[in-house]
Amino acid sequence: MTEECAAHGWSCSPSCGSGTTNAREIVKVAAAGALLGAALAAEHLALLPPIPIMALSLGSLALTGLPIVAGTVQGLLHRQRNVGELVSIAIAASLIVGEFTVAAELGLIMAMGEMAEEYAHRRSRRGIEAIAADTPRHAFVIRDGAAVRMPLSGIGPGDRVLVRPGDVVPVDGTVATGTSAIDESRLTGESVPVEKGPGDAVYAGTINHDGALHVTVLRVGDHSAYGRVMQMVREAEERRPPSRPIIDRFAAVYTPVMLAAAGAVWLATGDLQRAIALLIVACPCALLLATPSAVLAAIGVGAGQGILIRGGEYLEACTRLDAVVFDKTGTLTSGDLHVVTVAPFGGRTVEEVLELAAVAEAGSEHPVARAVIDAAHDPEPVARAVEMRLHPGRGIEARSGTDRIVVGSDRLLVLTGIPLSGKAAEIRDNLAASGITPVFVATGDEVVGVIGLQDTVRPESAGVVCRLREEGIGTVVMLTGDHEDVACRVAAEVGIPEDTVHAGLLPHQKQEYVEALQNDGRGVCFVGDGTNDGPALAQADVGVSIGSREDTVALETSHVVLMRGGLAALPLFIRLGKKTSQTITANVVFALGFSFAMMALAGFGLLSPAGGAVLHQAGVLIVLLNSSIFAGRAIADHPDGRKKQRGFERTSDRFTRS
């Protein structure tokens, strides 16, 4: 893997991890094998004189060994420490002493090993390739009543596109005309199609089943929900994985030490073959791939489960986690708030209170805003306030004409200088005691009503909290800006102790709480829904967000996004992280032990250069396969993982057929 090795300042070989094992490469290696086979047969059977045999060997070497030497020279010109130089020196030494077939054998074995390595690398990326399956690059845009095929780059918000039965939806948008069932499993993991009609939202990457739709475009390409998911997956692949300090220290002196060791063996034994074999097995490709192969395999497996991981450091951080801190609304609960009661004051009606609140909230994407606007039951579009100021964790302050409208908690009333009457305070306490969140509506300097909002606990939340403890998480905390009585009711339902519930917190206070835990030496995972959780998500060792097709803010603010099944994948992610660290350790131990054992065999003359090349590549493949197997086992050993893996495989098959 050239990119991973280069991250350490090394270059494995010119073709290592090139990303393609195409027909041309296969033909080239096959031709080199045929030439070498003819040379070996002629040599052992005395069919040809030495010069034709040498020509056949050099022809084979030109196809396989020349790229290795060229890569070595290129690396040296760029002042990179280059493990390919060990193989290049071995090939050059074989040529100098007249062992042309040995030099050709080295080139062929290394080239074949790289092809096998690339195949193993591709297997580890299957999860990523599945979630990043091709999406349309074109769409049928309605122009003058006709559907015209256009590239997505030429389509913008406001255009109208035709989505035919069986098409993958190319954009985020709203259905203008038509009805159909849409398979949204790419984004949600739910295999049951969702019926869509005029006014309903549809999303790029989903599949239209049985009806033609005209869709008004809202977002295209990387700005769409699926595009942002793909952007995160690409970012995860491109990030430099974490490295063990021993590898970085080791890389600085390794090549000179190995050259000196090979020279010492040659001087001590007078056998150049031993020195050549030692140089070959000394190439530390297996060691350099120990970490990145495990991380890449885990990111691929996680992607297949709907777990999007920004980089390998967050997988390794799972071994240090001993505290998980949950946000409440939208995380432990569904975030689908709905209005259950409205108490109007001062001669106002229920409808007037809801209308005032809806005007103030019309420009917000917060769950409270959605609930209030839905409850207003206004068939016309809700008017927006002329001015709006968001107070994170408290509410919203707006102006409509000359009127000031305040919608939020009692803390916002204090902040804006609006007095809270005794009647309003009594209603607040009664609602909170019943598990209902009170939201105050004020205009001018007077509270005109209280809206009661209720949320539902996610069905998987209690099970997730239980499984976290099984994974060794000793502290589970809930932080919320909600009323303490409401918070304690939710905590009791999901199994979080009351003494680890902290209510009435603002976003910056959540971050300060996470930081305080870290200052006490705790490894902290913060789990939120991406709304008002940015500071805490960034502060935590691992920030996990609940993603959705509607709300992709989580992709911008967190280290890990759970795109399917709500919280259910959180214990699975932590287990995957721990398994990844175990895999890295096992890979490093194996790579070091294997290399030193092979060097000892070479030094004692028990290993030929060709045998050394075979074993060197075998060591690399063992590391790659071990990474892939361990990542898959982390999923297979987890009850939720087995269920999700089967569902993902079925979904992948559908995408492939479509």
N, C-alpha and C positions, 0 to 999 in steps of 0.2 A: 504494500500500500504506500505508494510514493508520498502521498499527502500526509499520512500519519507519521511516516518516518521523517519527512522533511520538517515536521513540527518539532522534532528533536535536533534539527540541524543535520540530519542524515539523508542519504538517498539510497534506498535499497537497491533498485535496479531500474533501468529505463522503462521496462514494461510492467513493473510491479504496480498493480492497482490502477492500471490505465482506464479501467471502467468498461473496456470492451474486449471480448475474446471473439473476434469476428472470423469469418471464413478465410480471410487473407492470412491471418496469423496461423490458423490451423493448417492451411496449405503450406505455409512456409516451414513450420515445424515438421510436417510430414515429409517435405522434400529434403530437409536436413537429415531426418532419420533415414531416408532411403539412401542418400549419399554416404552417410556414415556406415550403414549396414553393408553397402557394397564394398567400402574400404576395409572393414573388419573381415568380411568374407574373403576378399582377395588376399589380405595379409595372412590370415590363418591357413588358407588353402594354397598359398603361393601361386595364385592365379595371375598376378600382375607384378611387374617390377616396382621398386620403391617409389619412383617419381609419380606414376599414375595414382598409386595409393595415397601419396601425399596430396595430390591435387584433389582427390575425392574428399579427403579429410578437411582440407582448407575450404573447399566449397561448402561443406556442411557447417564449418565454423563461421564462415562469413554470414550465413543466414541466422545463426543463433548467438554466437559469441561476440560478433562485431557490435550489436546494439548494447551489450553489456559494457564493453570497453568504451564505446562512445558516450554512454551515460556516465561512466567514471570520469572521463576527461571533462565533460560538461560540468559535473559536480565540482571538480577541482578548480575549474575556471571561475566558478561562482563561490569559491572558498567554503564549500560544504564538506563536512566530514562525510566520507562516502564509503559505506561498507562494500559497495560494488568493487572498490579498488582491491579488496582482498581476492575476490574471484578473478579480477582482471590480471593481477600479478600471478595468480596460479596458472591462468591460461598462458600468459607470456612465458613463464618459466617452463611450461611443458613444451612450448614451441622452441625455446632456446636449446633444450636438451634433445630435440628431435622427436618428441612423443606427440606426433601430430594427431593420431587417433585419440589419445588421452585428452588433448585440448578440445577436440570436437565433441567427445563424450561429455565433458564438463559443460560446454555451451548447450548441448541438446538437453541434458538433464535439468539444467537451470531453467531453460525455456519451457520445458514440459511442466516443471514444478510451478512456474508462475501461472501457467494456464489453469492448473488444478487449484492454485491459490485463488485465482480470480473467480473460479466456479464456486468455491466455498464462500468467498466474500459476497457473491451475488445471492447465495442462499440466505445469508444473514440479513440481507436487505429486502427479503420478500415482503415483510410486513409494511415497510415504507413504500415499496413499489405498488402494493395493493391500495393503500390509502391515497397514493399519489397517481392513481390510474388516470389515463388521459381524459381530459375534459375537452369539450368542443372548442375549436379555435375560430369557428364561424357560427353565425346565426342567420336566420331568415328574417330580415327586417321588412316591415310593411311600408312600402313606398307607392303612393298613388293607387292604393287598393291591391297591389301585387306584392308577393313575398319575394324579396331580393336577397340572395346569399351574399353576406358581407363578413369580413374579418371582425373579430371582437374589438380590435383596436380602432375601428371606425364607428363603433356604436357608443352612445352616451346616454346619460339619464334623460328620460322623457321619450326616447324612441320606443316603438312598439315592435315586438318580435313574435313570430309564430313558432310555437313549440308543438311538433307533431307527435302523435302516439309513438312511443318507443324511443323518443329523443331524450338525451340528457339535457336538462335545463341549462342554458348557457349563461344566465345572468340572475342576479337577485332582482326581484320585481314584484309587481302586483297584478293579479289576473284581471284583465279588462273584460274579456268575453270568453265563454266556454267553461266546461266543467270536466274534471278528470280526477283520477286517483294518482297521487304522487308518492313514489318510494323515496323516503328521506333517510334511509338507513345509513347512507354514507356520512351523514352529519349527526344523526341521533342514535343509530344502532337499532332503532325500532323497525322490524321487518314488515309490519302491517302498513299498507299504503294509506295515505291521508287524503280524504276527499277535498278537492279545491274548487272554488267557484269565484265569480266576480267579487273583487275586494279582498280576496285572500292573498297572503304573501307566499311566494315560491322562491326557491334558493338554488343558486348555481351548484351543479354536481348532483342534484337529485334527478330521479328518472320519471318521466311522464309515461303513464301506463296506457290509457285507453281513449283519451279524448284530445282533440286539438284545442290549444289555448292561445289566446292573444295576451301577451304579457307586457305591461308597461315597465320599462327598465328603470331601476333605482341605482344599482351598482354593477360594475363590470370588472372582470379580471381580478387583479390582486386586491381590489377593494371589496369584492364579494366575500360572503361568509366563508365559502370553500377556498377561495383564493388566499385568504388570510391564514387558513389552516395550512395550506400548502407552503406558504411563505415560512411559517414556523417550522415545518418539517425540514425544509431546505436549510434553514438556519441551524437546526440541530445537527444536520449532517456536516455542515461546514465548520462548526465550532471545533477548536482544538480540544481533544479530550484531555482529561487530567492525566498527569504523568507521575510516576513514582519518583521521588528524589534520587533514589539509587540509580535509576536509568539515566537521568540527566548528568549526574556526576560521572557515571561510568562512560558515557558517550564521549566525553572530552579527551580521554586518554586511550580509548580502547584500541583503535587501529594501530597507533605506534607500538603499543605493548604486544599486540598479536604479531606484528611484523618482526619485532625483536624476538619473540618466542619461536617463530618459524625459523629465523636465522640461527638461533641457538640450537634448535633441533638439527638443522642441516650441518652446522659445524661439529656438533657432538657425534652425529651418526654417519655423516658423509652421504646420507641418502636424501636426495632432493625430493623424491616422491613423498616421503613423510612430511616434509615441510609444505609441499603443495597441498596435501590432504588436510593438514592442520589449518592452513589459510582458508580452505573451503568451509570446513565445519565451524570455523571461528566466526563466520558472518552472523551477527546477532539479530537476524530478521525476526526470529520467533520471539525474542525478548522485546524488540521494539513494537511488535504487534500485540503483545500481551494485553495492554490496556485498551488501545483503540478498537481491537476486534471485539472485545467483550462489551464495550460501550455501544458500538454500532449495532451489534446483535440485540442488545437490550432495547435500544431506541426503536429498532425495527419491530421487535415483538410487542413493545408497548404501543406503537402506532397501530398495530393490528388489533389491539384491544381498546382503541380509542383513547389511549393515554399519550398525549403529545408532550415530549420532554425536550426542553431547550438545549440541554448539553449534559455531558457525562458527569460533570461535577455534582449535579443534583442527584444523580444515582448514587454516587459514592457518599454523599452527605447522609443518605438514609441510615448508614451504619452508626451515625452519631446522634440520631434522633431519639429523644426520650420524652418529648412533650409535643402534643398536637393541640393547636389552638384553633377553635372553630369560630367563625362569624355565625350569627344566627339566621337572619333573614336571607333567603335565597341559597343558603348553604345547608344547614340542618333542616330548614323548612323549605317549601317549594318556591317561595317568593311570589306565588300567585295570590296576592292579597285581594280581598274583596270586602266591600262595605257591608257591614251587618247592621249598623244602626247610625242614625243621625239625630243629634239633639240640638235643635235651633233655639236661639235666644233673641230677645229684643224685638219680638214681633216678626222675625224672619221665618220663612217656610223652609221645609227640608229641601225643596227644589232650589231655592235661592242660595242656601248654604253650599250645596253641591256645585251650583253654577259658578259661584265666586271662587271656590277651590279649583274647579276645572280651568277657569281662565288663568289663574296663577300658575297652574301645573302644566299647561298645554305645551310648553317648550321643554319639558323635562322627560327623561327616559327612566326615571326612578320607578320602582314597583308601586310606590304610593301614588305617583302621578297616573299610572295606568289604571289603578283601581278607581281613583276618583273620577277620571274622565269616563270610564266605562259606566260608572254609576250615575253620571249626569243625565244619561238617556236623551241627549240632545241629538235629534236626527241631522241637524246641520253641523258642519265642522266647528269645533270649539274655538272661540276667539282667543287670540294670544294677548298677553299683557304687552304693553309698550316697552316696559323695562322689567328686567328680571335679575334677581341676585340670589344665587344658591348659597346656602349656609350648610356645608357638609355635616351630616350627622344631626342637624337640627331641623331643617326644612327649607322653605323658599319664601322670598319676599319679592313682591311684584307691584307694578303700578299699571292701572288700566284707566286711562284718562287722568283725572285728578285724584282718583282713589288709590290708597295704598291697601294691598291685600297681603296678609301674612298667613301662611299655612305651614304648620309644623308642631313641634313639641313645646311643652311649657318652658323649656330652656330658651327657645327662640322668642317666646313672648317676653321673657326677662331681658334678653339681648336687645330687643327692639323697643323696650319701654312700655309694653302693653300690660296693664294689670290683669291678674287672673282672679275672677270673682269666686266667692265661696261655692256657688252652685256649680260652676265649671270644674273646680277642684274636686268636688264631691263626685261628679260624673266621671272624671278621670280615674279616681280611685276605684270606683265601682267597676268600670270597664276593665281596668288592669287586673283587678282581683278575679275577673272572669276569664282572663287570658286574651282579652281584646285590647289592641293597641289604640290609644286615644290620639287623635290628631286635631289640633285646634285651628279654627278658621276665624280670622279677625280682619276687620276693615276699619281704616282710620286708627283709633286708639281703643277699639272695643271688640271683645270676643263675641262673635255672632253665632257660634255653633261649635259642636264637637262631633267629629266623625269617628266612628268605631270601625277599625279594620282588623280582619282576622286572617291568619295564615294557617297552613296545614303542614304538619311535620312530614318530611319525606319518609316514605315507607321503609327505606333501607337504612335510615339514620341510626336506629338503635342497634341493628346488627353490625354496622360499621364500627361504632364505638366499642362493641364487644370484641370484634376481631382485632382492633388496634391493640387492645390489651393483650390478646394472644400473640401479637407480633412484638411484644416487649415494650410497648409505650406505657410508661408508668403514670404519666400526667395527661389528662384530657381536660381542656379548659373551653369555656364558652364566653366570648366577648360580644356585647351588643350595645347599640345605642338605645334600645327599647327600654320600657319600664321594667323594673326589677321583678314584679309579680308575673308579668308575661314571660320574662326570661326563665324564671324558676319553673314555671309550668312546662315549658319546652324541655328544659334540662331534665326534669323528672321523667318525662316521656321517653327520652333517648338514653337515659342512664348516666348522665353527667352529674357528679356530686354538687350539691348546692354551694359548698364552700369554694368551688372553682368556677362559679358563675359571676361575671362582672358586668353589670348593666349600666346604662346611662353614659356610655363612653362615646367620645368623638373619635373620628378617624385617627388623629394624631395620638390620642391616648391609647388606642389599640397598638399603634407602632411602639409607643413607649413601654407598654406592657411586654411586648415581644422582646424588646431590647433589654429590659430588666431580667427576663429569664436567661437571655444569652450571657449577660454579665455575671450571672450565677453559674455559668459553665454548662447550661443546658443546650442541647441541640433542638431547635424549634422548627416545626412545620406549621405554617399558618394556612388555613383553608378558608377561602372566601368565594364570593360570586363575581368578583371584579368590580362591584359597585361600591365606591367609597372605601375600598380595601387596599388601594394602591400602596400607601406607605407601609402598612403591615406586611403585605405580600413581598415587597422589596426588601424589608428588614430581615425577614425570616431566613433561616438557612435554606429552607425549601418553601417557596410560595406556591400553593396549589389553588387553582381556580376551577369552578364549575363552568364549563363552556356550554354554549347553546347556539342554535342557528340564528336566533334573533340578536343575542348579545355576544359580540366578539371582543368586547373590551378586555375580557380575560386574557386574550392572546397577547395583548400589549403589556400587561402588568404583572404577569406571573411567570414562574419558572416551569411549571407543569400545568397542563390543562386536561381535565377529565371531560371528554367530549360525549361520552355515552353513559347512560344509566345513573346520572347524578353522582352520589358519593360512593357508589358500590365499588368502584375501581381503586379507591384510595389505599386500602390494605394491600391490594395486589401490587400497586406501584411501590410501596415500601418494601414488600417482599422481593420484588424484582431488583430494587436498588441494593438490598443486602446480598442477594445472590450474585449480582454483578461484581461487587467488591470481593466476594469469595472466589469468583471465577478469575478475577485479575490476579489475586494472590496465588491461586493454583497455577495460572499460566506463567507467572514470573518464576515461581519455584521450579516448575518443570523446565522452562526454557534455560535457566541457569544450570540446573543439574544436567540436563541433556547435553548442552554445549560443552561443559567441562568433561563429561564422560567421553564424548566423541573426540575432543582434543587429546585426551589421554590415549585413546585407542590409536589415533593418528600418530601421536608422538612415539608410541611403542611399535609402530610399523604394522599394526593389526588392521589398518583401514586404508584402502587404496583411494586415490583421488576420485575415481568414479563412484566408489562406494560412499565416500564422504559427501559427494554432491547429492546422492540419493537420500542419505540420512538427513542432510541439512534441510532438504525440501520436506521430508517426512515430518521433521520437528515443527516446521511452519504450519503444515496442514493440521497437525494434532492440536496446535494452539487455536487455529481458526475453528475447527470442528468442536473443540471443547467449549469455546465461547458460544457457539450456536446451540449446542446441546443444553448447556446450563441455563441459557436464557429461556429456551423452550420449556425446560423442566420447572422453572419458577412459575410459569403459567399453569402447566399441567398439574402441579401439586396443589394448586389453589382451587377450591370448589367453584368460586365465581369465574376463575380463569378458564376452567374446562368448559363451562357452559358458554362463555363468551367466545372462546376459540372456535367452537363448533358453529356458532352463529356467524362469526366473521368469515369462516371458510365458505359457508353457504352464500353469504353476501358477495364475497369475492368471485365466486363462480358466476353469479348473476351478472356482475359487472363485466366479466370476461366474455360471456355470451353476448351481452348487449353491445 
